[in-house]
Amino acid sequence: MKPPHSEPRRRLLRAGVSLSGLALPPGLALAVTPVHHQWSLWVFDNLERVGGLPVKVEGAPQLIDTPLGTAVQFDGVHDALFIDQHPLAGAATFTFEAFFRPDGGAFEQRWFHLASDEPAPAPGQPPASPPSGTRFLFEIRVVDDTWYLDTYTHGAGYGQTLIFPDRRYPLGQWYHVAQTFDGRMYRAYVNGQLQGEAEVPFKPQGPGKASVGVRMNRVNYFKGAIRAARFTHAALSPAQFMSMP
């Protein structure tokens, strides 16, 4: 099987076009990966269902109109969404990407969290303490009127942060961010530009849940907006990332 970056053809899908029954909403353009890769798309244009999954809402996140279409805005204090799925469960290689707009707020913000469920304890035994914390995280750090990206993945035998405080970007604008793993190297990107990389002995994560706008344990809330996220069970090149119209 050829790696994704060797695929000779890519299709740009816009509103009203579908792939495997997935209709893409107005205002969102996607550079679609080859169909032999498993992938899912979550569009945050309502507060009831995302990616076909029911959403639990906390606080009072708002639906707003943006140049990318309807998005969900978070207040940085109480707002969050919880979804009962880990969309990268079982992936040995991956791309986790999103469109988001950071608007300031606290220095440390954990705005997208995928977590594996902890294994059930043996009968009569207490849960593990501390729990394993197998997870992916998108985070940011806010400094004055700028932000920089922090990505993290953790599981049995590995834990890697990619954070680069010297690579700062203005607040109040829309960005594409991505983290990928190709079987050896873990990489982080902003608008298709590599922020940094590290070799990681990554292992596929198990089924679990997602939180959006806050870490799963309800700390480090996000101030800003999120339009969409895509989860691919393959390491994509920047040319294959979702693209803003």
C-alpha positions, 0 to 999 in steps of 0.5 A: 500500500502506498503512503498517503503522500504518494497518492496521485489524485486528491479531490476537493469536496465542497457543499452538497458533495458527499463521500460514503454518505457523508455530506459536507456542510456549506463553507467547509472545503476538505482535501479528502484522503484516499478512501482506503483510509478510515476517517471521520469528520466532526463539524461543530454547527449545532449543539445536539449532534456532532459526527452523528453522535449525541453531545452533552453540553455544559455551560452555555456555548454559543453558535456563531456565524463565521467565514467558515460557516457556523461554529461553536464559541466557548467562553473560557470559563464554563463552556464544554462539549462531551462526546462518547467516542474516541475517534482515533481508537485502534489507529496505529498511525493517525492525523488529528486536525481541526479548525479553531479560533483562539480568542485570548483568556487564560495562559493554559488552555486544553481545548480538545481531549481524546481519552481511552476508557480505563480498563475495568478493575478485576472483581473485588479490586479498586480502580488503578490509581493513578489511572493510565491517562491514555489520551491525545490533547490539543492545547494552547498557551496564551501570551499577551495578544499571541498564542502557541500550540501544545500537542500531547499524546500519552499511553503505556510506554510513551508520552510526548509533548510538542510545544514551541513557545517561540512559534507564536501567532496572533489571537482572533484569527482562524487556524488549521492545526494538526498532529500526526504519527507515521509509525515513527515520528510524531509531528505538530503543524499550524496552517500546514507549517511544521512546528516540531517533531519527535520519535515516539513508541506510540501504541494504538489507544483503546475506545473512549470519549472526547471533550471539546472546550476543556480537558476531560476533568474540567480544567483549563477551559478554552476561550474561542471557537471551533468549527470542525475536526477530522480524524484519519487513521493514517499520517497525512502530509500537509497537502492532504490536510483540510483546507480553509475556503 
